[in-house]
């Protein structure tokens, strides 16, 4: 009878341990599932933020293209102004150099016409 009592106790203890293990795993797996859901939410949030940053980046790229075009136009204007200044200097130098050959009357006429 003693052997039967030990087998019964052993079976009961093993059954209690098995039930305890199942209950423990059930609650432990629920916390893992909760953590997975938290990570999924965080990943979704990060994906939304990345999409927003991409949209902002695209807008900035469009503005950069516009600014580059504007800079190129200004560069062309600067080149044109430089050419005009160079032409003006050249014509002025030609007039100044030709003054050396003027007679007195031509000099007087030159300065009179210059300020009209």
PESULNOR-V540406 format. One line per field, one symbol per residue. ss: DSSP state (H for helix, E for strand, L for the rest). psi: psi as a letter, one per 20 degrees, with the letter a starting at -180 (. if undefined). burial: + if it has 9 or more other C-alpha atoms within 8 Angstrom, else -. Layout:
ss->???
psi->???
burial->???
This chain:
ss->LHHHHHHHHHHHHHHHHHHHHHHHHHHHHHHHHHHHHHHHHHHHHHHHHHHHHHHHHHHHHHHHHHHHHHHHHHHHHHHHHHHHHHHHHHHHHHHHHHHLLLLHHHHHHHHHHHLL
psi->hhhhgghgggggghgggggggggghghghhhggghghghgggggghgggggghggggggggghggggggggggggggggggggggggggggghggghihhiqrghhgghghghhj.
burial->-----------------------------------------------------------------------------------------------------+----+---------
